[in-house]
């Protein structure tokens, strides 16, 4: 997939959307997809989400009492609606996690997920959230480490106070706390301790950041440095204070032989991180970047 260089106007448009009071995640996700598909017809995919939402609303409204046992303290009506939505998306529409080609950048593009009916946890969760919203079910993202999840909140202060935690990557599986603990262990290698705050609500800005980080990593693994650089530019538009992204943009510019841009970013990174409290690994990284800067300075000087 070849990407056109994104323009300053595009970056400004994305920045304005990302920092608006209530960003439209589907629109923002389709803007991200323009890194690979500059001529993408976003309206066609928004219309597809609308169509899925209309049909999901019909299925949810007609949801029958569930045959399976309802978990304690879960609203039976909400449980039925979620099961109906799950059946529609994962059994009829056949959305499924792409475990076989998890690192494929296409898994991070909403248009590709809608076309191919497969993706990674965060993009499948995005589809779920957008369809659920159109179907009248309130859900929210959960920025769980290593595996993005969805929450459908119970009614706190009532006997139906239990939340439903949903895994869109695995067919809308409903996860208990013990299952979330196991998921954390698998993704952390047993190095992370359980904390209920790991199931905290993900803001829309956090969702967009995580989508961009996934995409950047996929491009770097493929040595697609131009595309990775453009994604890093969008990450910096979301969070201009992210000095590690400034460092990465400089390193990507270096790989692309754009030495003036590499020197500018890496020098700024060293300046901003100077005096910060760094651990041993970060100090080693700082030293390596400084060596890069000295080498780039020598190369730039040789051009004069």
Secondary structure as UniProt FT lines:
FT   HELIX           8..18
FT   TURN            21..22
FT   HELIX           25..33
FT   TURN            34..36
FT   TURN            38..39
FT   HELIX           42..61
FT   TURN            72..73
FT   HELIX           76..86
FT   HELIX           87..92
FT   STRAND          96..97
FT   TURN            100..103
FT   HELIX           105..108
FT   HELIX           110..116
FT   STRAND          118..119
FT   HELIX           121..135
FT   STRAND          140..142
FT   TURN            145..146
FT   STRAND          149..152
FT   TURN            156..157
FT   STRAND          164..167
FT   HELIX           168..170
FT   TURN            171..172
FT   STRAND          173..175
FT   HELIX           177..188
FT   TURN            189..190
FT   HELIX           196..199
FT   HELIX           204..221
FT   TURN            222..223
FT   HELIX           225..238
FT   TURN            240..241
FT   HELIX           243..255
FT   TURN            256..257
FT   HELIX           259..273
FT   TURN            274..275
FT   HELIX           280..303
//
